[in-house]
Amino acid sequence: MAADAPTRPGSGNGSGAGQLAREVSSLQASLLGKLHEGLAGGDGALFAAAAQRLAEEFGSVTATAVGTLWDGGGAPAAAEHPSLYRPGQMRRRLDQLLECHRRYEQPFALAVFDVEGPGARDNGAGGRQTALAVVGAALHESVRLVDETFRLEEDALCVLAPGQDTVGGVQMAERLLLQLDDLERAGGLRIGISAGVVACPEHGSDADGLLHKADEAMWRARSVGQPVGVGALQDR
């Protein structure tokens, strides 16, 4: 198994994403408390509507702040999620890794992540965008310097990890889970993931086949209530 390279600077409990979650959660709780005091004895429906509106605004603030945080760190830019590459770049990079494997027998791991949980569902599309931005930032902190993160579909992300095998890919997903646990403890932001992990050449050497197996593994993991699934091995 390939040894893990150092993760990005700033990861851990004192990370930028963790600090951001603590500060935003604290400010939101303070404002909700003041709002409740101001409407004490008043219309409950009015308070609920105001609280919902406040949550929506904070979702937008969180997404924007996470994007700004990673823009300042020199992360690759994308329109909706500054910490993620664009989908077309993912396919080009995957083709490059496959060519390196064909020429030099260099392995790599591929992991797909689907974002779920209350933090991803709150406030409809705004909640999903906030969750994706936060997970993108957490991925940026938890993967190695040589790994690359990409946006796929509406709620899906992908990481390509050169030099890794299946075990290394699973460990990468587990590091992300620890990052999200830290965020929940720090600021109450509950976001879950389902992950599917494959590797080349263990699961094949075809781009579409690898993506399909990773997607199948992700949904299989979700169906049995597990955070991480591994693709079926290639027939020999």
Disulfide bonds with the S-S distance in Angstrom:
none
